[in-house]
């Protein structure tokens, strides 16, 4: 039985962030002086929780204009990160679904899915400035083989458009424009190689630039030369392509201007755009029913406070007997009837929220003290493709009890935002309700 849905506020604004120099590229972990070349703590682009901190600082600033929105902030809804071109951020890029097999370089036979000369000039500019382009050369479809006459090929249900397991090597971690999302549902290689339907993909528009950064004094912007371990530390700086910007979705506005964002005092030029400027066809994707096949465009965190899962699970709190179970969280029941999941290894997820308090509940947070660090979890990466037995509603109508809650529901920060993806499931016989999870190595 489907839990009671909770309609979340619709997205109304497009938030773009244009870095004024470098941005901070680390999260949660710091490098030691003995490991100056390590990048284990690299994390970019900043998650929507980072933007939530900017919104909180803005709406809780004691300015009369903010007072009318202070109550609305409790219902704030954010999602991201994405990126787009600064001159037309409405056509922003989202992670490519993992069932799309991407080849780097120019598509054969002049294909490329370009709409005008501006796209040709843009592609040439991106290649000259570090953003490589590619194209979707093939697609994987999930075959529901259940009878002996339609048995899976070597036990493999995910096959390409030629009904064969893919054998070539393909690019990973690419991005696709939101305007090209509908083209991802082509069902033949002829359509994929046609100029009007071929989908162009992009690599990410940023590069890591580690550099030494001085420690500053706590009460003034001067280098702290009295530190016993020295006054320099290695910062994982990130430089974005000069013609691109970070993009997030929001249901609340924020004044355009310069803001500190992402740590270490880095500045960004924030612009708030009305989502009505977005093409109606693209905007309708955010509220369209997902059906039985869909793909994530933001990281998704499911599970309990102790274990993370690949899909939502019902949490049974307050039952003292659950802690006596031989296996942790074995009483958690699945919320989705999942046929298959096409995904990669999960990514660590953590954020800071709230101030330190004493045993009496009084705030003891100091001015330069960081906020409390949340519980560490693992997130299903964006681009993951789900095949479910039952048709799913749009993401805004998903129940909040599907999402973990630590102070706030993680749905508030766009966890698991998904878009419909058709022509993924192929039925050759009786529907197989057994779950299959495929992790791309």
C-alpha positions in Angstrom: 0.0 0.0 0.0 1.4 3.4 -1.0 2.1 5.6 2.0 0.3 8.9 2.3 1.9 11.4 0.0 3.1 14.8 1.1 3.1 17.4 -1.7 6.3 19.5 -1.5 6.4 23.1 -2.7 7.1 23.2 -6.5 10.3 24.7 -7.7 9.8 28.3 -8.8 13.3 29.7 -9.2 16.6 28.8 -10.9 19.6 29.8 -8.8 22.9 30.3 -10.7 26.3 30.8 -9.1 29.1 32.3 -11.1 32.4 31.9 -9.1 34.5 35.0 -8.6 37.8 33.1 -8.8 38.3 29.7 -7.3 35.8 27.7 -5.3 36.5 25.3 -2.4 36.7 21.6 -3.5 36.9 19.7 -0.2 34.3 18.4 2.2 34.7 16.7 5.6 38.3 15.7 5.4 41.6 17.6 5.6 45.0 16.9 4.3 48.0 16.5 6.6 51.4 18.2 5.9 52.8 14.7 5.1 50.2 14.2 2.3 50.2 17.4 0.3 49.4 15.6 -3.0 46.4 13.6 -1.7 42.9 14.4 -3.0 40.8 11.9 -1.0 38.7 14.7 0.4 37.8 16.3 -2.9 34.1 17.0 -3.3 32.7 19.2 -6.0 30.3 20.6 -7.0 28.8 21.7 -3.6 25.6 19.9 -2.7 22.3 21.6 -2.2 22.9 21.5 1.6 25.7 24.1 1.1 23.2 26.4 -0.7 20.8 25.8 2.1 23.3 27.4 4.4 23.4 30.5 2.2 19.6 30.6 2.2 19.4 30.3 6.0 21.9 33.1 6.5 19.9 35.3 4.1 16.5 34.7 5.5 17.5 34.9 9.2 19.4 38.2 8.6 17.5 40.8 10.7 16.3 42.9 7.7 12.6 43.9 7.4 12.3 42.6 3.9 13.3 39.1 5.1 10.7 38.9 7.9 7.8 38.1 5.6 9.7 35.1 4.2 11.1 33.8 7.5 8.2 31.5 8.1 8.2 30.4 4.4 11.9 29.3 4.9 10.7 26.4 7.0 9.1 25.0 3.8 12.2 25.7 1.6 12.9 23.2 -1.1 16.2 23.0 -2.9 17.8 20.6 -5.5 21.1 20.3 -7.3 23.8 20.5 -8.1 23.7 21.1 -11.9 25.6 23.4 -14.2 24.8 25.4 -17.3 26.1 28.1 -19.7 26.1 31.6 -18.2 24.4 33.1 -21.2 21.5 30.6 -21.1 21.3 28.8 -17.7 17.7 27.7 -18.3 19.0 24.9 -20.5 21.2 23.5 -17.7 23.0 20.1 -17.7 22.0 17.1 -15.6 23.9 13.8 -15.1 23.6 11.4 -18.0 21.5 8.3 -17.1 23.8 5.2 -16.7 21.9 3.2 -19.4 23.2 5.6 -22.0 26.5 4.4 -23.5 28.6 7.5 -24.3 31.5 7.8 -26.7 33.7 10.9 -26.6 34.4 12.9 -29.7 32.2 13.8 -32.7 29.3 11.6 -33.6 29.6 9.7 -36.9 27.8 10.8 -40.1 27.7 14.4 -39.0 25.3 13.6 -36.2 25.2 15.8 -33.2 21.7 17.0 -32.4 22.6 20.7 -32.9 19.8 23.1 -33.3 21.6 26.1 -34.7 24.9 27.7 -35.5 25.2 28.9 -31.9 25.5 25.2 -30.7 28.3 24.7 -33.3 30.2 27.7 -32.0 29.5 26.6 -28.4 30.9 23.1 -29.0 34.1 24.5 -30.6 34.5 26.8 -27.7 34.1 24.1 -25.1 36.6 21.8 -26.8 39.2 24.6 -26.8 38.6 25.4 -23.1 38.7 21.9 -21.6 35.1 20.7 -21.8 35.1 17.6 -24.0 32.0 16.6 -25.9 30.7 13.2 -26.8 27.5 11.5 -27.9 25.2 8.7 -26.9 26.2 5.9 -29.2 23.9 3.2 -27.7 21.5 2.5 -24.9 20.9 -0.3 -22.5 17.4 -1.8 -22.0 16.3 -4.1 -19.3 14.8 -7.3 -20.7 12.2 -9.1 -18.6 13.2 -12.7 -19.6 11.4 -15.2 -17.4 10.5 -18.2 -19.6 12.9 -20.9 -21.0 12.1 -19.7 -24.6 13.2 -16.1 -23.7 16.0 -16.8 -21.3 18.5 -14.1 -20.6 21.7 -14.1 -22.7 24.3 -15.5 -20.3 22.1 -14.3 -17.4 22.4 -10.7 -18.5 19.2 -8.7 -18.6 20.8 -5.3 -19.5 21.4 -5.3 -23.3 22.0 -2.7 -25.9 19.7 -1.9 -28.8 21.2 -4.8 -30.8 20.0 -7.1 -28.0 23.5 -7.9 -27.0 25.6 -7.2 -23.9 27.9 -4.2 -24.5 31.6 -5.1 -25.0 33.2 -1.8 -25.7 34.5 0.8 -23.3 32.4 3.9 -22.7 32.8 7.3 -21.0 31.4 7.8 -17.4 30.4 10.9 -15.4 29.1 12.9 -18.4 26.3 15.5 -18.5 23.4 16.1 -20.9 21.3 19.2 -21.4 17.8 19.2 -20.0 16.5 20.0 -23.5 17.9 16.7 -24.8 16.3 14.5 -22.1 13.4 13.4 -24.3 15.9 12.3 -26.9 17.3 9.7 -24.5 14.3 7.5 -25.1 15.2 6.6 -28.7 14.7 2.9 -29.5 17.0 2.3 -32.5 20.6 3.0 -33.5 19.3 4.7 -36.6 17.7 7.4 -34.5 20.8 7.7 -32.3 23.0 8.3 -35.4 20.6 10.7 -37.0 21.6 14.4 -36.8 18.2 15.5 -35.4 18.0 12.9 -32.6 21.7 12.3 -31.5 22.3 13.5 -28.0 25.5 15.5 -27.3 27.1 14.9 -23.9 29.7 17.0 -22.0 32.3 16.4 -19.4 32.2 18.5 -16.3 33.4 22.1 -16.7 35.8 22.4 -13.7 39.3 21.3 -12.9 41.1 20.9 -9.6 43.8 23.4 -8.8 45.4 22.5 -5.4 47.3 25.5 -4.0 48.8 26.6 -0.7 46.6 28.8 1.4 47.6 30.9 4.5 45.9 30.5 7.8 44.3 33.7 8.9 43.9 35.1 12.4 40.5 34.6 13.9 39.8 38.3 14.6 41.4 39.9 11.5 42.3 39.1 7.9 46.0 38.7 8.5 48.2 35.7 8.2 48.6 33.8 11.5 52.4 33.6 11.7 52.4 32.3 15.3 51.1 28.9 14.5 53.4 26.1 15.6 52.8 23.9 12.5 53.3 26.8 10.0 51.0 29.3 8.4 50.2 27.4 5.2 47.8 24.5 4.3 46.9 22.9 1.0 43.5 23.9 -0.3 41.7 21.9 -3.0 40.7 24.8 -5.1 38.4 24.3 -8.1 38.3 26.5 -11.2 35.2 26.5 -13.4 35.0 27.1 -17.1 34.7 30.9 -17.5 31.5 30.6 -19.5 29.7 28.2 -17.1 27.9 28.5 -13.8 26.5 26.2 -11.1 22.7 25.8 -11.2 20.3 24.8 -8.4 16.5 24.7 -8.2 14.6 26.5 -5.4 11.0 27.2 -4.4 12.1 30.5 -2.6 13.8 33.6 -4.1 17.0 35.1 -2.9 18.3 38.6 -3.8 20.9 38.6 -6.6 24.4 39.7 -5.6 27.8 38.5 -4.3 27.8 35.9 -1.5 30.4 33.8 0.3 29.9 30.2 -0.7 31.5 26.8 -0.2 34.1 27.6 2.5 37.3 29.5 2.8 35.7 32.8 2.0 35.3 32.2 -1.7 32.8 34.5 -3.4 30.2 33.9 -6.1 27.9 36.0 -8.1 24.4 34.7 -7.4 21.5 35.3 -9.8 17.9 34.3 -9.2 15.9 33.5 -12.3 12.2 32.8 -12.5 11.6 29.2 -13.5 8.8 30.3 -15.8 11.6 31.4 -18.1 12.3 27.7 -18.6 10.8 26.1 -21.7 7.4 24.7 -20.6 8.3 21.3 -22.1 11.4 21.1 -20.0 9.7 22.4 -16.9 7.0 19.8 -17.2 9.6 17.1 -16.7 9.9 18.1 -13.0 6.3 17.4 -12.3 5.6 14.5 -14.7 4.7 11.1 -13.4 7.8 8.8 -13.4 6.1 5.6 -14.5 8.0 2.3 -14.1 11.4 3.5 -15.3 13.2 6.7 -14.2 16.7 8.1 -13.5 18.1 10.1 -10.6 19.6 13.5 -11.4 20.7 14.2 -7.8 22.3 12.0 -5.2 19.8 9.9 -3.3 20.1 8.9 0.4 17.8 6.1 1.6 17.8 3.9 4.7 18.1 4.2 8.4 20.5 6.1 10.6 22.9 3.1 10.6 22.7 1.6 7.2 22.3 3.1 3.7 20.3 1.3 0.9 19.6 1.6 -2.8 15.9 2.3 -2.3 13.6 3.6 0.5 12.9 1.4 3.5 10.2 1.7 6.1 11.8 2.8 9.5 10.2 1.3 12.6 11.3 3.5 15.5 10.4 3.1 19.1 10.4 -0.7 19.1 12.8 -2.0 21.8 12.8 -5.5 20.3 14.4 -4.3 17.0 17.8 -3.9 18.7 17.8 -7.5 19.7 17.6 -8.7 16.1 20.5 -10.9 14.9 20.9 -8.7 11.8 20.9 -4.9 12.0 17.8 -3.3 10.4 16.4 -6.6 9.2 12.9 -5.5 10.1 13.0 -2.6 7.6 10.6 -3.3 4.7 11.1 -2.2 1.1 8.9 0.6 -0.1 9.5 0.0 -3.8 9.0 -3.2 -5.8 12.2 -2.9 -7.7 12.8 -4.9 -10.9 16.3 -3.7 -11.5 18.8 -1.0 -10.6 21.6 0.2 -12.8 24.1 2.1 -10.6 27.7 2.7 -9.6 29.3 2.5 -6.2 27.8 4.9 -3.6 29.4 8.2 -2.6 30.0 9.5 1.0 27.5 12.2 2.0 27.8 14.5 5.0 26.8 18.1 5.9 26.9 20.5 8.8 23.8 21.7 10.6 23.0 23.3 14.0 25.0 24.7 16.9 26.5 23.0 19.9 24.4 22.9 23.1 25.1 22.0 26.7 23.2 19.5 28.8 20.6 22.1 29.6 19.9 22.8 25.9 21.6 26.2 25.9 23.6 27.2 22.8 27.4 27.2 23.5 28.3 27.8 19.9 31.2 30.3 19.4 31.5 32.8 16.6 34.2 31.0 14.6 33.3 27.4 15.6 32.0 25.2 12.8 28.4 23.8 13.0 27.7 20.2 14.1 28.7 17.5 11.6 25.8 15.3 10.5 25.8 11.5 10.5 27.9 10.0 7.7 25.8 8.2 5.0 26.2 6.8 1.6 24.3 8.3 -1.4 23.2 6.5 -4.5 25.0 8.5 -7.3 23.0 10.6 -9.8 22.4 8.9 -13.2 21.2 5.7 -11.5 18.3 4.0 -13.4 15.5 2.3 -11.6 13.0 -0.2 -13.1 10.0 -0.8 -10.8 7.0 -3.1 -10.9 4.5 -0.3 -10.1 4.2 3.1 -11.8 5.7 5.9 -9.6 4.3 9.4 -9.1 6.4 12.5 -9.6 9.2 13.2 -7.1 7.2 16.0 -5.4 4.5 13.5 -4.4 6.9 11.0 -2.8 6.1 10.5 1.0 8.6 12.1 3.3 8.9 8.9 5.3 10.9 7.5 2.4 13.7 9.9 3.2 16.0 9.8 6.3 15.5 12.6 8.8 18.1 14.2 10.9 16.7 17.4 12.2 15.2 17.9 8.7 14.0 15.6 6.1 16.6 15.1 3.4 13.8 15.5 0.8 14.0 19.2 1.6 17.4 19.3 -0.1 16.3 17.4 -3.2 17.6 14.0 -2.3 16.8 11.5 -5.1 15.2 14.0 -7.6 14.2 11.9 -10.6 13.0 12.4 -14.1 11.0 9.9 -16.2 12.9 7.8 -18.7 10.9 5.8 -21.2 11.8 2.9 -23.5 14.1 1.3 -20.9 12.1 -1.9 -20.1 11.5 -4.6 -22.7 9.0 -7.4 -21.9 9.7 -10.7 -23.7 7.4 -12.8 -21.5 6.0 -12.9 -18.0 7.2 -10.0 -15.8 9.9 -11.1 -13.5 9.4 -9.5 -10.1 12.8 -10.5 -8.7 15.2 -7.7 -8.0 18.5 -7.4 -9.8 21.1 -4.8 -9.0 23.9 -4.1 -11.4 26.9 -2.1 -10.2 29.1 -0.6 -12.9 32.7 -1.3 -11.9 
